[in-house]
Amino acid sequence: MAWGRRILLLGTALSAAILAVFAAVCWSRAELVAPPASFMLYDRHGRFLAQIGGGDAAGYGYWPAPPSSERMVRALLALEDRRFWEHPGVDPVAVVRAAAQNVAAGRRISGASSIAMQVARLQHPASRTLLNKALEAGTALCLTLRYGHDAVLQHYLRLVPFGNNSHGVAHAARFYFDKPVADLSWAEIALLAAIPQAPSRINPLTYDGHERAVARGRRVLAYLRDVGVISPSDFILADRQIAAVALAQRPHRPSEAMHVVLRLERQLGGAEAWLAEHQEARVIATLDLDLQRRIEALALKRLAEWRRAGAEQVAVAVLDRASREVLAWVGSAGYFGPEAGAIDFGDTLRSPGSTLKPFLYALALDRGIIRADMNLRDDVDVAPGIENADRLYLGRLLPRQALANSRNAAAAALVRSIGIGDTYQYLRGLGLHESAQPAEHYGLGLAVGALPTSLERLLRAYGALANDGTLEDLAWYRGEDRPAPQRVLSATAARQVSLFLADPMARLPSFPRMGPAEFPFPVAVKTGTSQDYRDAWTMAYSPLFIVGVWVGRADAAPMQSLGGMGSAAELAHDVILALHQETGHRLEDLPFPKPEAHRAVDACGGSGCPALFREWIPDETAQRADGVLIDRRTGTLATQSTPPGDVQEQPISMPVDGRLAATSTVADGVGIAIVSPESDAHFLRDPELPAEAETIALRAAITGPFRDILWYVDDHPYGMTSGTAVRWTLAPGVHTFQARLMGRPESSRVIAITVD
């Protein structure tokens, strides 16, 4: 008897210990933890791009149920746990019923799993053994005791599987119907509620699964009618609709957007913060998928032409100019293609060639080192060790010409005038590099592509040129939290550089007219080519868009004389024309804005003043440097003091100007000289242009208060102007020109030109 009592006591103690251990294990498992939420990503027009985050192993979704899920809750509880609010986490009635059914059938046909037990199993998946079932029950009791019914139910609504890797009611509503839960009809709710019992068998995207979902959904509707949740009329409507409910087309991830999808996956990070603010992790990207496909097709077509010259990869990006939204981003010639297509070359550091030069000119303008009306020197001695790409030197040039002709020597001289250290830090401030090397490592090579950067960095910086000097991060999706824009240039410098880059005449003689950098509407264009033709670039912007193009190879091997103007500019031209065809704007009515508080003057470009360019100078003065400058307000010659820096020549004094001294008469300080055309110039007509379109400007410079000029062509009066210029239509032969002041004896010398 004593031994029996001891055994009983030992058994009781052992059972208590086992129960204690069991309870401790269940309590340790009783935590509400969900896998990381995923994002559903769409383009700007609502086209599916991808699901990101979460992970394939855990599936997608796991979004918290919104407060508007009450109808969905009623439907799910009707099938999964009708007495949810009455039991402590395990329904004893359901357990007894399930046991009886299983014994009678001789096999397991019912599991009696409550909502809390399903939460426990979803958080700790395991095979359906008796021990695991007991653990689920114990954990369910602990969960309900620890968190309460409401929290357990909300967690279930976040975890519940709906098949096809979809989890949670909010995600399932989006996945199957592309709607928020609040917008689901009773028929749609019943169809969804039917899935969780057996997601693989009750798959509404398959024929058999859809039939099972409809049958089970009708059971839900009948129960909801019987308990008074829905009215008889609502039941009749939903019962009729459920078989014909339209499911959203199963989304497929477009390969064209892979680089954007992967970038957004990195950029968005975890979805929890987004979920807290938006309730759904549904992200609308700025990308236009249709445009993306069109741009990729243009890029692949051009790349096929360049492959024989050694090009293997291409990257193209399109931004909305004002908002900096990324409308298209082609990171390579096909993500799954050869030649390292999985690399996003828009985010790869490469030598930028001459694409940094516009920022040097903008900085020099802001610091007063140069002005738009002065001449720079493009000579062999202004920047030792730096040569022009064509090994030629053009002498004196306006900043407009030096930049548009992409003269290396003049740009390097600017770097020297600004200071290598200041230039280096300025480019860092623009976000063009994060190099840890000292500035001296790059030296004057900062002007010609020695400092690596990426297409994305260039697009961001060119956005400042295109937007009056304000720097702003690119926008990749709606609601993106971006830093406030910051001013990095004056609006005046940004506008002047834009006018420089948009002038096709300023590119002469290095780049011919009617090439890929010329458009029928205003577009600022800068090309670049790195050493040995390893990289070819073009950056371009209109009043509406910013476009960047890179062409090269993944292995950074040289291409065969394939530079920016001969490759990337051609693709940029294709893209910009395609972009503007559907804007509805009269693009010629969208010029680049002029600098404020500035006025126009005609400035001479180059030695001997072969051409005049309209430049903008501060309104309080009209001056000139290294060439003739005509004040538009007065129509008279003006002078300008020598600018700072060692990239300018000494100014030419007007009294000894060769052409002014050659006027036929000079009296009381009054004189007149022909500025354009040059004497003995030779003009060739373009047979592809209408005859009336081939004109040249007749320009004269005046000293004195007089403005009215009478022009003689071939000794016959041709026209009178109260300004300084008139246009003459080219005609074959040798022609003479003379400008005379009305009512005075002064006249210019006669010049002659030849037209073929």
CORNOR-V972414 format. One record per run of one state. SS is the DSSP state (~ for helix, > for strand, _ for the rest). FROM is the first residue (numbers start at 1). TO is the last residue. If there is no record, write none. Layout:
SS	FROM	TO
SS	FROM	TO
//
This chain:
_	1	1
~	2	29
_	30	37
>	38	42
_	43	47
>	48	53
_	54	59
>	60	61
_	62	69
~	70	80
_	81	91
~	92	105
_	106	114
~	115	123
_	124	129
~	130	147
_	148	148
~	149	159
_	160	160
>	161	161
_	162	165
>	166	167
_	168	168
~	169	177
_	178	180
~	181	183
_	184	185
~	186	193
_	194	195
~	196	198
_	199	206
~	207	226
_	227	231
~	232	244
_	245	254
~	255	268
_	269	271
~	272	278
_	279	281
>	282	285
_	286	288
~	289	309
_	310	312
>	313	320
_	321	324
>	325	330
_	331	344
~	345	347
_	348	349
>	350	351
_	352	356
~	357	366
_	367	374
>	375	378
_	379	394
>	395	398
~	399	404
_	405	407
~	408	418
_	419	419
~	420	429
_	430	438
~	439	441
_	442	442
~	443	447
_	448	451
>	452	453
_	454	454
~	455	466
_	467	469
>	470	471
_	472	474
>	475	475
_	476	476
>	477	477
_	478	485
>	486	487
_	488	490
~	491	501
_	502	504
~	505	507
_	508	522
>	523	529
_	530	530
~	531	533
_	534	534
>	535	542
_	543	544
>	545	552
_	553	567
~	568	580
_	581	586
~	587	589
_	590	597
>	598	605
_	606	610
>	611	618
_	619	628
>	629	631
_	632	635
>	636	637
_	638	653
~	654	656
_	657	657
~	658	661
_	662	666
>	667	667
_	668	669
>	670	676
_	677	681
>	682	683
_	684	690
~	691	693
_	694	694
>	695	703
_	704	708
>	709	713
_	714	715
>	716	721
_	722	724
>	725	729
_	730	732
>	733	741
_	742	746
>	747	747
_	748	750
>	751	755
_	756	756
//
